[in-house]
Amino acid sequence: PERIALDVQITDTREVRLPGTDVSLAGANLGVQFDATKSDDWTISGRASNVFASGLRFGTMSLDGVGQFDPQAAPMLEGALRLNAAGVDAPDDPDLARVLSPELRLSTDLALAENGDVAFSNVALDTPYLAATGAFSATPTEGRIQLTSMLDARVPDLTPFAGLADVPLAGALFADVAFDAELPGGAIA
């Protein structure tokens, strides 16, 4: 695309269900800006309130992203995304609610190549009970998709997770996980 100027707002005094999803919210706005005649820079900014999805409630959510899009470059799209959520709760699952923090932060850098390669690097999830960092990539090949992942998770206190595990827990968890997988499929793009 040469230009994108998107400004979407949902304002209602009632909860609105997004079509085709189990997501509902009370209000939201989303803006996406890109103008190749001025620069390769793109931005995205979104805010939502009273979001309910898959049994989780988020009082507020924000998404911000910046990057560059140049179809002649490799990668053709790159940038950074940041998601913040506050008032996080699981109203129907008290054990899950106990381990969800009232706030969480998720960030990642992303890159998309013309051939459909997708890479998420510098992935970071931060909550009071859990911190995780990692990188993920998907590379389409002839009839297959190669997945690669690395994850480093830190849970300094397992006690709050006892209800979810349905057994008493104590101590801490520090895990480093890496995997490669090849799945049937085609181009991701």
C-alpha positions in Angstrom: 0.0 0.0 0.0 1.1 3.6 -0.6 -1.1 5.2 2.1 -3.1 4.0 5.1 -5.0 6.3 7.4 -7.4 4.3 9.6 -9.3 5.7 12.5 -11.8 3.4 14.1 -13.8 4.3 17.2 -16.4 2.2 19.1 -18.3 4.4 21.5 -21.4 3.0 23.2 -22.8 3.0 26.7 -23.4 -0.7 26.4 -21.1 -3.6 25.8 -20.4 -4.3 22.1 -19.6 -7.8 20.9 -17.1 -7.9 18.0 -18.6 -9.8 15.0 -17.4 -13.4 14.6 -15.5 -13.4 18.0 -16.2 -14.0 21.7 -14.7 -10.5 22.4 -16.8 -7.8 23.8 -15.9 -4.3 25.0 -17.4 -1.0 26.1 -15.3 1.3 24.0 -12.2 1.4 21.8 -10.3 3.4 19.3 -7.7 2.2 16.8 -5.5 4.4 14.6 -3.1 3.2 11.8 -1.0 5.6 9.8 1.4 5.1 6.9 2.2 7.3 4.0 4.9 6.1 1.6 5.0 9.5 -0.1 6.4 11.0 3.1 8.5 8.1 4.7 8.7 4.4 5.3 7.4 4.9 8.9 4.1 3.3 10.2 2.4 3.7 13.5 -0.5 2.0 15.3 -2.2 3.1 18.4 -5.2 1.5 20.1 -7.1 1.8 23.3 -10.0 -0.3 24.7 -11.9 -0.5 27.9 -13.9 -3.2 29.7 -12.7 -5.9 27.3 -14.0 -9.4 28.0 -12.5 -12.4 26.0 -12.3 -16.1 26.6 -13.2 -15.8 30.3 -10.7 -12.9 30.9 -11.6 -9.3 31.7 -9.3 -6.4 31.0 -10.3 -3.0 32.5 -8.1 -1.2 30.0 -5.8 -2.2 27.2 -3.5 -0.2 25.0 -1.5 -1.2 21.9 1.2 1.0 20.4 3.5 0.2 17.6 6.0 1.9 15.3 8.1 0.6 12.4 9.0 0.8 8.8 7.5 -0.7 5.7 9.5 -0.8 2.5 8.6 -3.5 -0.1 12.1 -3.3 -1.6 13.9 -3.9 1.7 14.5 -7.1 3.6 12.6 -7.5 5.8 9.8 -5.5 4.1 8.0 -4.8 7.4 9.7 -4.3 10.7 8.7 -2.7 14.0 8.0 -2.9 17.6 4.7 -3.5 19.4 3.8 -2.9 23.0 0.6 -4.1 24.8 -0.3 -3.0 28.3 -3.4 -4.2 30.2 -4.7 -3.1 33.6 -7.5 -4.5 35.6 -6.8 -8.0 34.5 -9.2 -10.6 36.0 -10.8 -14.0 35.4 -14.2 -13.6 37.0 -15.3 -17.2 36.4 -12.1 -18.9 37.6 -10.9 -17.9 41.1 -7.7 -19.9 40.8 -6.8 -18.2 37.5 -7.8 -14.8 38.9 -5.4 -15.4 41.8 -2.4 -15.6 39.5 -3.3 -13.0 37.1 -1.8 -9.7 38.0 -3.8 -6.6 37.9 -1.4 -5.4 35.2 0.6 -7.0 32.5 3.0 -5.8 29.8 3.9 -7.6 26.6 6.3 -6.3 24.0 7.9 -7.7 20.9 9.9 -6.7 17.8 8.6 -8.1 14.6 9.8 -8.6 11.0 8.0 -9.8 7.9 9.8 -10.8 4.7 8.3 -10.8 1.3 8.4 -14.6 1.2 6.2 -14.8 4.3 9.0 -15.3 6.9 7.6 -13.9 10.2 9.9 -13.3 13.2 9.1 -12.1 16.7 12.2 -11.2 18.6 12.8 -9.6 22.0 9.4 -10.9 23.2 8.9 -10.0 26.8 6.0 -10.7 29.1 6.1 -9.0 32.5 3.7 -9.5 35.4 4.3 -9.7 39.2 4.0 -13.5 39.2 5.7 -14.3 35.9 8.3 -12.9 33.6 9.1 -14.5 30.2 11.3 -13.6 27.3 11.8 -15.3 24.0 11.8 -15.3 20.2 9.6 -17.0 17.7 9.7 -17.4 13.9 7.8 -19.1 11.2 9.3 -19.8 7.7 7.2 -21.1 4.9 8.8 -23.6 2.6 7.4 -25.7 -0.2 4.3 -27.2 1.4 5.6 -26.7 5.0 6.0 -24.2 7.7 9.2 -24.3 9.9 8.6 -23.0 13.4 11.4 -22.1 15.8 10.9 -20.9 19.3 13.0 -20.0 22.4 11.5 -19.2 25.7 12.9 -18.2 29.0 10.3 -18.2 31.9 10.8 -17.1 35.5 8.2 -17.7 38.2 9.8 -16.5 41.5 7.0 -17.9 43.7 4.9 -20.9 42.7 2.6 -20.7 45.7 -0.1 -18.7 43.9 -0.3 -21.4 41.1 -1.3 -24.2 43.5 -5.0 -23.8 42.8 -4.4 -24.1 39.0 -2.3 -27.2 39.5 -4.7 -28.6 42.1 -1.7 -29.6 44.3 0.3 -27.6 46.9 3.2 -25.8 45.3 6.2 -24.0 46.8 9.5 -22.7 45.4 10.3 -21.1 42.1 10.5 -22.1 38.5 13.2 -21.1 36.0 12.8 -22.7 32.6 14.6 -22.3 29.3 12.7 -24.0 26.4 13.7 -24.3 22.7 11.9 -26.1 20.0 11.8 -26.5 16.2 8.9 -28.0 14.4 7.8 -28.5 10.8 4.1 -28.3 10.0 2.2 -29.0 6.8 1.1 -25.7 5.3 1.8 -23.0 2.7 2.8 -19.4 2.6 1.9 -17.4 5.7 1.6 -14.1 4.0 
